[in-house]
Amino acid sequence: MNSQTYIDLENQYGAHNYKPLDVVISQANGVWVEDVDGKKYLDCLAAYSAVNQGHCHLKIIQALVEQAGKVTLTSRAFRNDQLGPFMRELCELTRYEMAVPMNSGAEAVETAIKLARKWAYEVKGVPRHEAEIITVAGNFHGRTITTISFSTEPSYKNDFGPFTPGFVTVPYGDSAAVEDAITANTAAILFEPIQGEAGVVIPPAGYIKRLREICDRNNVLLIADEIQTGLGRTGKLFACEHEGVRPDLTVIGKALSGGVYPVSAVLSSRAIMGLFKPGEHGSTFGGNPLACAVGRAALKVIVEEKLVENSAALGEYFLEQVAEIPSPHVQEVRGRGLFVGVELKPEAGGARRFCEALKDRGILCKETHDNVIRFAPPLVIDKATIDWALPAIREVLNMK
């Protein structure tokens, strides 16, 4: 079957809740993918940073296959021989004391919210069911009813109410607004150190550090959603490290499995994580032996192949090269590590047509919020490959 046949099948039998570019990928390796018609493309989205280690990394695939032949699922009713080692290796790498494993990023965000509320009632003394969490405009934390309840994007919320109460939203990057929103019932501040879905939006310098100070002064937890920015994407293991900040809870996912299997987690201290008691929270698949084996391999690749360092060095180079492209369409180029957003002027006609033109030239990326092209290739990319892509990017950014 050719690409159009697959597209037609998807359109006929699948819910139309996505608007993908019309490329049907059948194989992938490293930074390259191939469609059913045999055309190769450079992946500059990395499955929204889930494949930081590159597509089908051999060591991660080997771990998956080996574990799949032993045991894949026990549920948390029993223990397995992969969970303990995975939690230890994850905590040692991230310097947190404890973790709770889940599956999707949205599940992990929900877990962090539950944990923050429980801390508010049992430790801070907030009256039960009156805890508030401060969130920021432009956020993206998932698609569950709770996470869209504090979204400011109408398309994420229209026709899906009523919504979960207990959230207060302030402008992103405005620490004064955060401080003004704090009350005696504030349990936590939930934020992304760089907003990916909003268009690779970077807050003002010092913003994250000020959030940490505000939380310390007011006995409030700081929760960082590092699902997209974490595990090397921005040139640090976590994006909060750019300002030397350590959140009370950090939420991770995506690259935690190298894109091979759904794995997510919440990281925190023993004092906070220890508030969970048996029966209060869980997941049938969270922490399953297959997920843990994959996660262990994915973390090992990040460390052994120095992907954080590669992201820092090549991200700086890529950002500089793209920023120097003279284009009548570009409003701003911004980024950190291999996480780059090209914001187009309103009169440019939207980012979609630029992404489609890049696809035709063998580069896959995706528009976000209408006017931003997001470039986020796997962290295994090399300089020669970036240099290969730059002429096509220059050409597309200067098309009529």
N, C-alpha and C positions, 0 to 999 in steps of 0.2 A: 504494500500500500504506500502511496505517496503522502506528502505532508497534508495536502488538502483533505484527503480521506480521513485522516486522524482528526483534523480540525473539525470536520463535519460531524464525526461521531461524538466528539466532546461537546459540541454545541447542541446536539440533539438529546443526549442522555445526561449531561451534567448541568447542575445549577449554574446560572450565569452570574456567579458572585465574584468572578475575576475577569479582568480584561488583559490577558497576556499578549505579548508579541507573538505573531504567528510564525514561530519556529518550533518544530517538533523534535525534541532531543531524544536520541536513542542510545548514545554512548558518551562517556566523559572520562577524562583522565587529566589530573593536574589542573592546569588553568584552561584547558581546551575541552570543548564539547563538540559533538557531531550530530547533525540532524539525520532524519530517516532517508534523506536524499543524498547523503554523503558529504554535505558541506560542513566545513569546520569553522568554529567561532571561538574567539577569545571571550571567556566568561568574565565580565566586569561587574557582576552582581554578587557572585559567590553565595547564591541562595540566601540573600539578605544576611550575609556573614556567617552562615552555618557551615560552609565548607572552607574555612580559613586554612585548613591543612591541604586543600586541593581535593579535587574529585577523586573518589575511589582510591584513597591513599592505601598502598599495599599493606602496610603494617596494621592499619585499622580494619581493613577487610579481612586480613588473616585472623585478627582477634575475634571478629564477628563469626567467621566460619568455624573456627576452633571451638568457641563457646557454644555455638548453635548445635554442635554435635554432642554436647555434654548435657546441659540443662539450660532452658531459656527462661522459664518462669516458675517461681515457687509461691508467689504472693508473699506479703510480709507476715503471713501466718507462721512461716518458717524462716529460718536463716539460710543464707547461701554463702559460698566461699569467695564471692567477688565483691560483695557490698562493703565489708570492713576494709579491705585493702583499698578500694576505690575512695571511700570516705577519707581514709588516712592520707592517701596521695594527694587528693584534692585539697584537704586542709593544710597539708605541709606546703604545697605550692602557693596557696593563696594567703597563708598565715592567719586563717580563721580557726577557731577551736572546734566548731561543729558544723554539720551540714544536714539538710534534709533533701533527699532526692525526689524529683518529680519527673514528669514527661515533657510537657510543652512549656514554653516560656510563660504563657498566660496562667497555667496552673501554678507556676512558681511565684508569679506576682500575687496571685490570690493567697498563696501560702504565707507570703510576707505580710500581707494585709491582716490576715487572721492572727499571726504571731504578734504584730504591732498592737492590735486591739487587745489581745490577751495580756500583753505587757502593761498596757495602759490601766487595765482593771486590777491586775494582781500586784503590780509594782508601784505604779504612779498614783493609784488611788482614784482614777477617774470613775464617776458613777457608771454603773453597768449600762451598756448599750448607748452611751452618750459620747463615745470616743470619736474624735475627728482626725482625719488625715488630710494634710495640705498637699495638693497636687498643682501642676503648672500647665498653663495653656500650651497647646501644640503637642501635648504628650501622646505617646502611643505605648500602651502596656498590654495590648491583647484585644480579643474580640468577645470576651465573656460579658454577661450583663453588668457585672460589677466593674470591670475595667472600662467599658464604654460609658459607664455612668459618670465618670469624671473626664471623659474626652471632650474636646472643644471642636471636633470635626463633625459637622452636621450629618454627613453621609454615613458616619459610623453609628449615629444615634437615632436618626429619623425612623419612626415607626417601630422602635424596639423598646419603648418605655412600658411600664414605669421603671424607674431606676433605683439603684441601691443608694440609700442616704449615707451621710457621714463623711462627705468629702467637700473640701473648700478649694477652689481653683484660683490661682493668682498668675500674673504674667511671668513668663519664663525669663530668667536672667535678672529679675528684680528682687534682690535680697531684702530690700526695705519692705516690699509688699508681703513677703513671707513673714517677716517679723510682726507686721501689723495684723496679720491673720491669726497669729497664735493666741490661743485662749487657755484657760486651765484644763480644758478637755482635749487639747491637741496631743495626739499620740505620736505622730510621725510626719515627716516630710518625705514624699515619694517623688523622685525625679530621675531623668536621664542625663548623664553628664554631657552627652552630645545627643541631640534629637535627630534620630535617623529618618524616621518616616516624615518628619516635618521638613526635611530637606537638608540634612547634615547641618543643623543649626548649632553653632558653638556659642556658649554663654560668655559674657564679659569676663575678662581675666579677674580672678579672685572670687568669683561667684560661689564656686563649690566650697572654698575655704570659709567664706562668710556663712554659708549654710551650716557648716560644721560648728562654727562658733555660736550661731543662733541656737542650734540644738543643744549644745552644751550648757548655755546660759539658762535655757528654759526647760531642761529635763524632757527633751523630745528626741525620738529616734530618727536617725538619718538613714533612709532606704535608697540605695542606688540601683536602678534597673540597668544592668550592664549586659543584657542579653545580646544586643548587637555590638556594643562597643567593647565588651570584655574579651579576654583571652587573646589579646594581641592586636586587635583591629586598629587601634589608634597609635600604635608604637610603644605602648606600655601594656603590662598584663591587664590592668584595669585603667579606664580613662580617668578615674578620680585620682590616680597617682600623679597625673600631670600637675596637680596642685597639692600633692602630699597629703591627701585626705583619705581617711579610712572610715567608711560608713559603718553604722551599727549592723546593718544587714545589706548584703549584696546579692542580687538576683542574676543568675547566669543560665544560659541555655545554648541553643544553636551550635556554636563551634565546640561545645562540650562533648559532642559526639563526632565531630568532623563531618557532619551531615549524613552520617550513615544510619542513625537510629535516633528516635526522639529521647533526649536526655536533658533535664534541667535540674537546677538545685537552688536552694537558698543557703547562704553562708552567714554565720553569725557567731557570737560568743556563747560560751557554755551557760552563762547567766540568763541570756535571752532564750536560746534554743531549748534550754532545760525546762522551760515553762510548759512545753507540750507534754501531755501525759498520754498513756496508752488509750487508744480509742478516740482521741480528740481530733486527729487528723491522719490522713493516709491516702494511699493509692495502690490499687492492685498491681499495676505495672511499675510504679515508681520504685527504683532501686532493684529492679529485677537483674538476675545475673548476666543476661545478654547485654543490657544497657550498661552495667558496671564494667564489663570486660571491654566494651567499645569505648567507654569514657576513659578508662585507664590508658588505653592505647592512644586515644586522641590527645590526652594531656602529655604523654611521653613524646609524641611527635612535636608538639609545640615547643617543648624544652630542648630536645635533642637537635632539632633542625633550626633552632634559634629564630623562630618565626616572629617573635616580638621584635627582635633587633632588625630583622629584614623589613618588617612593616615600617619601623621608624626611618630607616635609611632610604628605602625605595619610595616610601610615602612622601618624604620631603622632596625627592627628585621629581616624582610624578606631579605633585602639586605645583612645584615651580614651573615645570614645563607647560602644564595646562594653563596656568595663570599668565604666562607670557604670550599665549596665542592672541593675536589681535583679531577681534571679532566684533562686528556691529551688534551682535545679538546678546552678548554676555554682560550681565549686570555685576556679578561677583563670582569669584572662585574661592572656596573656603574648604578647609579640611584639616585633618590631623591623622598622621599615619596613612595607611591605605584606605582612608575613608574620606572621599572627596565629593563635594557637591558643586555643580556648576549652575548657578542661578541665572536664568535668562530674563531679558527684559520682557515686560508684558506684551509689547508689540511684536515679539519674535514668533508668535503663533503657537506657543506651547511646546513643552519638551518632548511630547510624544513623537512628533514628526522627526525630531533629531535622533531619537532612539531608534526609530524605524530606519532612518538613513544609515545609522551606525551598524545596524543589523545587516543591511545590504552590503556593507563593507567588511563584514566578518567580526563585528564587535557587539557583544550583548550587554546592554545595561537597561535600566528602567527609569521612567519618569516618576517623580514623586511630587505631590502637591502641584500638579499642572506645569510649573515653570522651572523645575529643578531636575537636572540629570545627575544621577548618583553613580559614581564610580567606586566600586569596592571589590577588586579582584581577589582571588585567593592569595593568602600571604606567602605562598611558595613562588609567586611570580618573580622573574628576574629582570634586570635592566634591559637586556636585549629584546625581551618581549614587549616591555613598555615602549621602547624605541620603535618597534614594529608598528605599534598601535597609534603612536602620536601623529603621523601624517594623515591618517584617516580621521582622527579627531579634529585636527586642524581644518581639514577639508569640510567636514560636516558643520563645524561651528561657523564657517564662513559661507555656507550655502544660502541661496535666496529663499 
